[in-house]
Amino acid sequence: MDTLTLDIPFDCRFTCWFCGEGSYQTIVTSISTHQDNYLVNIPICDECKSYQCHDEEISLVKLGKQIKEKIVLRSAKALSIGANWTESELQESALNGSAFDGFKKSGRQMYLIAKERVNYSGWALSVDGIPIDAEDILDDEEYEFDGLTFTSFISIRITSVILFH
């Protein structure tokens, strides 16, 4: 089976399809539609590739879910900042010392970056200008909690345990 190259919008040409970070490499994964199965090259960043979810032959839907769960786990501390502190609470807190000064300055930004990566959904997929129907390949099992989009109840549960305990 030939590997197809996805059309990548100009503004996303160096962007990971999974998290939106900078990407200069691709991996091969499969897309299943109602009509056929395709192998495609999809852009991926170093971090998402380091999770090694792509080592097995896996569909894009399953791969995307696994990568999102890994991002949530790796970003749990940054995500907990937004869950536990508002921006004004951070600035007005009585926390002192060099470690806390850095936390007060960059804590909210760390949360916003982590939240953006978790909530990122790649661009519409197409090959040679022919759209691949997103309803055929993307799973509707997404859950929103506290402004974050999760791929499963398990990732919500893991994150809530990390964030709130």
C-alpha positions as CSV (number, residue, x, y, z in Angstrom):
1,M,0.0,0.0,0.0
2,D,1.4,3.4,-1.0
3,T,1.9,6.1,1.7
4,L,0.0,9.2,0.8
5,T,1.1,12.7,1.8
6,L,-1.6,14.8,3.4
7,D,-2.3,18.4,2.2
8,I,-0.9,20.7,4.8
9,P,-2.2,24.3,5.0
10,F,0.6,26.8,4.5
11,D,0.4,28.2,8.0
12,C,0.6,24.7,9.5
13,R,3.4,23.4,7.3
14,F,5.8,23.0,10.3
15,T,3.1,22.1,12.9
16,C,2.4,18.9,14.7
17,W,-1.1,17.6,13.8
18,F,-1.6,16.3,17.3
19,C,-0.6,19.2,19.6
20,G,0.2,22.3,17.4
21,E,3.8,22.5,18.4
22,G,6.6,23.0,15.9
23,S,7.3,19.9,13.7
24,Y,10.0,19.0,11.2
25,Q,9.3,15.3,10.8
26,T,6.4,12.9,9.9
27,I,5.3,9.5,10.9
28,V,3.2,7.0,8.9
29,T,-0.2,6.0,10.3
30,S,-3.4,4.6,8.9
31,I,-6.7,6.3,8.3
32,S,-9.8,4.2,7.9
33,T,-12.8,5.6,6.2
34,H,-16.0,3.8,5.2
35,Q,-14.5,3.2,1.7
36,D,-10.9,2.2,2.4
37,N,-7.8,2.2,4.5
38,Y,-5.0,4.6,3.7
39,L,-1.4,5.0,5.0
40,V,-0.5,8.7,5.4
41,N,2.5,10.7,6.5
42,I,1.4,13.0,9.3
43,P,3.5,15.8,10.9
44,I,4.5,15.1,14.5
45,C,6.7,17.0,17.0
46,D,9.6,15.6,19.0
47,E,7.6,15.4,22.2
48,C,4.6,13.6,20.6
49,K,6.9,11.2,18.8
50,S,8.8,10.5,22.0
51,Y,5.7,8.9,23.5
52,Q,6.3,6.1,21.0
53,C,2.6,5.5,20.5
54,H,3.3,5.3,16.8
55,D,5.6,2.3,17.0
56,E,2.7,-0.1,16.6
57,E,0.6,0.0,13.4
58,I,-2.3,2.0,14.7
59,S,-5.1,4.1,13.3
60,L,-4.9,7.9,13.4
61,V,-7.9,8.0,15.8
62,K,-6.3,5.6,18.3
63,L,-2.9,7.3,17.9
64,G,-4.4,10.7,18.5
65,K,-6.2,9.5,21.7
66,Q,-3.1,7.9,23.1
67,I,-0.9,11.0,22.4
68,K,-3.5,13.4,24.0
69,E,-3.6,11.2,27.1
70,K,0.2,11.3,27.3
71,I,0.2,15.1,26.9
72,V,-2.4,15.4,29.7
73,L,-0.2,13.3,32.0
74,R,3.0,15.1,31.1
75,S,1.3,18.5,31.5
76,A,-0.6,17.7,34.7
77,K,1.4,20.1,36.9
78,A,0.9,23.0,34.5
79,L,-2.8,22.2,34.1
80,S,-3.2,22.2,37.8
81,I,-2.1,25.8,38.0
82,G,-5.2,26.9,36.0
83,A,-7.4,24.5,37.9
84,N,-6.3,25.8,41.3
85,W,-5.3,29.5,40.6
86,T,-6.9,32.4,38.7
87,E,-4.5,34.9,37.2
88,S,-5.4,37.5,39.8
89,E,-4.9,35.0,42.6
90,L,-1.4,34.2,41.4
91,Q,-0.5,37.9,41.2
92,E,-2.0,38.8,44.6
93,S,-0.7,35.7,46.4
94,A,1.5,36.2,49.4
95,L,4.0,33.7,48.1
96,N,7.6,35.0,48.5
97,G,11.0,33.8,47.6
98,S,12.8,33.3,44.3
99,A,11.0,30.0,43.5
100,F,7.6,31.6,44.0
101,D,8.5,34.7,42.1
102,G,9.1,32.6,39.0
103,F,5.8,30.7,39.6
104,K,3.9,33.9,39.9
105,K,5.4,35.3,36.7
106,S,5.1,32.2,34.4
107,G,2.5,29.9,36.1
108,R,-0.5,31.2,34.2
109,Q,1.4,31.1,30.9
110,M,2.5,27.5,31.5
111,Y,-1.2,26.6,32.1
112,L,-2.4,28.4,29.0
113,I,0.3,26.6,26.8
114,A,-0.6,23.2,28.3
115,K,-4.3,23.9,27.8
116,E,-3.8,24.9,24.2
117,R,-1.9,21.7,23.4
118,V,-4.5,19.5,25.1
119,N,-7.4,21.2,23.3
120,Y,-5.6,21.5,19.9
121,S,-7.3,19.7,17.0
122,G,-5.4,19.4,13.8
123,W,-6.5,20.9,10.5
124,A,-9.0,19.2,8.2
125,L,-7.4,16.3,6.4
126,S,-7.2,16.0,2.6
127,V,-5.0,14.4,0.0
128,D,-4.4,16.1,-3.4
129,G,-7.2,18.5,-2.6
130,I,-9.8,15.8,-1.9
131,P,-11.1,16.1,1.7
132,I,-11.2,13.0,3.9
133,D,-14.5,13.1,5.6
134,A,-13.7,13.9,9.3
135,E,-16.8,12.2,10.4
136,D,-15.5,9.0,9.0
137,I,-12.2,9.0,10.8
138,L,-12.6,11.0,14.0
139,D,-14.3,9.5,17.1
140,D,-16.9,11.6,18.8
141,E,-15.9,10.5,22.2
142,E,-14.6,13.7,23.6
143,Y,-15.4,15.2,26.9
144,E,-15.0,18.7,28.2
145,F,-14.2,19.4,31.8
146,D,-13.1,22.8,33.3
147,G,-12.2,24.2,29.8
148,L,-10.1,21.2,28.7
149,T,-11.0,18.6,26.1
150,F,-10.3,15.0,27.0
151,T,-10.4,11.9,24.8
152,S,-11.7,9.6,27.5
153,F,-13.2,9.4,30.9
154,I,-10.0,7.7,32.1
155,S,-7.9,10.8,31.2
156,I,-10.4,13.0,33.0
157,R,-10.2,10.8,36.1
158,I,-6.4,10.7,36.0
159,T,-6.1,14.4,35.6
160,S,-8.7,15.2,38.3
161,V,-6.8,13.0,40.7
162,I,-3.5,14.8,39.9
163,L,-5.1,18.3,39.9
164,F,-7.3,18.2,42.9
165,H,-5.5,15.8,45.4
